[in-house]
Amino acid sequence: MFSFFFYDKYVAIIGDIVDSKKTTDRKTIQQKFKNVLADINVKYSEDIASKFTIILGDEFQGLLKNRNNIIKIICEIEMAMLPVELRFGIGIGDISTDINFDNSSEVDGPAYHRARKMVKEIESKKFQYTERHSNIMICSEKNNIEIDELLNSILSVCTALKSKWTDRQKEIINAYLSNGENQYKAAHILNIGQPSVNKALNNARFYSYKSAMDTVNSFLSKERGETR
């Protein structure tokens, strides 16, 4: 018998732009970043305890009180910012300060410390050639190390799948997701046939990727007490 880690905990998400100093036209990218986060703050307002806010030019953070859409939020930010690459740290735990809904930079606690730890770990792993790679990692409490490891293994496989996507596949996947996962609507937006959308999704192994990400999100979203 063991206990799971999510009941009555906050979820902090910290993200940043990979190799941001090497990007051209940082001003345009930052404005796009602001617009994407503003859309997320509106769309998922019922999930949010403290709004997603840019805090260091190329870094943002936010706090969730509802865990139903953790992975969905991350995926939407990631797809909306293409071709810019992002990394995300997810920290689950308590908050030790007052929670300012409009400014997450004033909020702190173990949940944020764990999220930041994951961002730093993702960055360090890219220089370790024998290590698995991921652009999303989760950290919770010390007694849940095995569960964290399992979820991070799934996220690592998802990153491996994404790394093989071509720019055209990414464009089609983004159109598909942005149009209610409807192949015909995506095809209309891109002025191509539905079979072309279907072929691109299958060649990208998108449905395997989505199934794995949905599994992580489903696990994170459940209220869990003790289980056998």
Secondary structure, DSSP 8 states (H G I E B T S, - for coil): -EE-S-TT-EEEEEEEETTGGG-S-HHHHHHHHHHHHHHHHHHTTTTEEEEEEE-SSSEEEEEES--TTHHHHHHHHHHHTTTS-EEEEEEEE---S---TT-GGG--SHHHHHHHHHHHHHHHHTT-TTS---SEEEE--GGGHHHHHHHHHHHHHHHHHHTT--HHHHHHHHHHHHTTT-HHHHHHHHTS-HHHHHHHHHHTTHHHHHHHHHHHHHHHHS---EE-
